[in-house]
Amino acid sequence: MKRLLVFASIAIAMLSQLSCSLDEEQTQSENPITNDATAALNAPRFVGDVVLENMYEDEAGKLTSKTPLEIITVLEGTSKVSLQAQFRSVREGPYGSPIYECELIDESAEIARGMSGSPVGPPGRVMGALAFAYTFSKPPYRFLVTPIDYMETAIDHPTFGEFLNGEAAPAAPALAMNAMYAPVKTPLIMTGIQPHRIQELSSHLSDAKFDFVELLGDIGGAPGAPPADATTKLAAGDMIGAAVATGDVTSLIGYGTVTQVYDDKFVAFGHPFLADGQSTLPVYRAVTHGIRSSLAISSKSVSAYGNPIGTISKDLHPGIVGELGPGPAMIPVKVSYRPVNNTLIEKHHVVAYGQEWAISYVAAVTMDAIRMERNAATVEGTVTLHFQETETVYTEKFRTASSNPFFDVFLKTGSIIHSFTDTLTNNAGKATVKEVTISITDKPQIATAEIDEIIVPAEVMPGESLTVSVVLIPHWSTAGAERIIQREVIINIPDGFPIGEANLTVSAADESVDDTELTQLFGDVFDEILGEEEEEKPVPRNLDELIRQKEEDQMDAGLITITLTPSAFGGLPLPAEFPLPNNSEEQPIETELIIEGFIVAGSKEAQIVIKAEGTGAVLPIGNLADVVE
């Protein structure tokens, strides 16, 4: 009995030591999946360095149903794990290539956003990338694999961007989606943005460019410091982040998985990111902080770290192609914001070339973060653009007053930048933005004013000066003690101006209004009667001409146009483009007035009698036939 007790004591001691050894191993593990001892029994198997041999279509097509497969991906930290799956069938793919239908049978995981690109194949092999899945599905999760053959074709496929630089390229293949399944979308994480802003932006960031991404607002910022054991090497199954923008306040980074590495190149995602063709997005290593479960489809919780390790050079339907090395050049964007306390705050970001749409996003989110509240205000902004193709600098100002300054800044800055960077919109010359500066001043007052009245004398003679007083009613927050704004304009009446009634129009030069109602109704008729067309501006032939023309077209929000027109049709005003015959002095007289710092709206009209010198009688202009003759 004593001997039995001794043996039992020894056995207990050995088990205790073994248990401690296992605990120490777990503590030192780089990325433990779980600390739960029971869950650890079902945890996925960790894999070390991953080197996979390609399995091409001719071999993969011979696999039988339920052939065991493994998915290499990251579920926690940066260590890769192997998930159990099985092959089901070869299907006809949406891009003229077969696609493999498989299913995940590993109970320790589920299909999640961010798994796009995870290599799939028999142990030690990769037949393709996990790319598509069925939403709202139950275990075992079915998913579709983009063949590695098709992904490899993207490496040497010429893009439209390369064609524009002098290399001809065929069109990229079209991708028709079956409604039963959808891509395991790349989570494009928007950090620094307030959650209620996502819905406001959704309708403006919902075109085909974002078919393969899920825009998700999340906490966090720019790529953080790398872990102590971080490496810039890349292997199949690693998590990466493709950055659209990074900076002091906000970042936009899309996350997915590497499928295969070829020396200094790699393929990933198994479907497009933004489908841009030629691309210049910086690539970061990424760390996974677990899976966020969802009834529709779950998402990896991920963040980028360190410096760029390469560049996404191609973004095509089979996947993205990256090149390892230093990161690409970026567009520096400086946002200067002056809040109500008049303390200037500057924030700096960089935006990837080809993603200039994100510049307006950066400006709006930066202002919103510093502002810290949501209320109506007047915003004045200045956008300054420097280009690589010219030394000419373009500057445009805007002024808005609304309940949502965030959205105003997003739309206004976006419109200004888009007119240069959009290939379809800009037909004058290539405009590569070298640097962007956006200055924003925020005021609590609502700087709007409505034209309320115009004060003019009843009569005036040719050769005299006509004094026009314009009375405006500003918003109460900007009104002075008298509650009005009154400005005077002098119009010199030429000696040859027609005798009779004349129409004076005072109107806000609102760029959203095409013209007066009369011109909208009868403008084309007048042109046909006189056989004349409205003078058109020449089409700009290069970037400098485009800049000059856009500068000429700029309009202050406080601009008021004052027009004196001879009344040729029984008191009806003549439109400005309706020229009177013979004498140039008989043309309408137009002058301008600017109410500084305001947004002016409305219009008013008044009748003035142009009388002959030395008479009290008004000479009639005559009928339309006389005028036309």
Helices and strands as residue ranges (DSSP letters): H 2-28, H 37-40, E 45-47, E 53-54, H 57-60, E 68-76, E 79-92, E 98-104, E 112-113, E 119-121, E 125-126, E 128-133, E 141-147, H 148-156, H 160-164, E 182-183, E 186-191, H 195-202, G 208-210, E 213-218, E 239-247, E 251-262, E 265-268, E 277-292, E 298-316, E 319-324, E 330-338, E 345-352, H 357-371, E 377-387, E 394-402, H 405-421, E 433-443, E 448-455, E 459-460, E 465-474, E 485-492, E 500-508, H 517-530, H 543-553, E 559-566, G 584-586, E 589-594, E 599-601, E 603-610, H 624-628
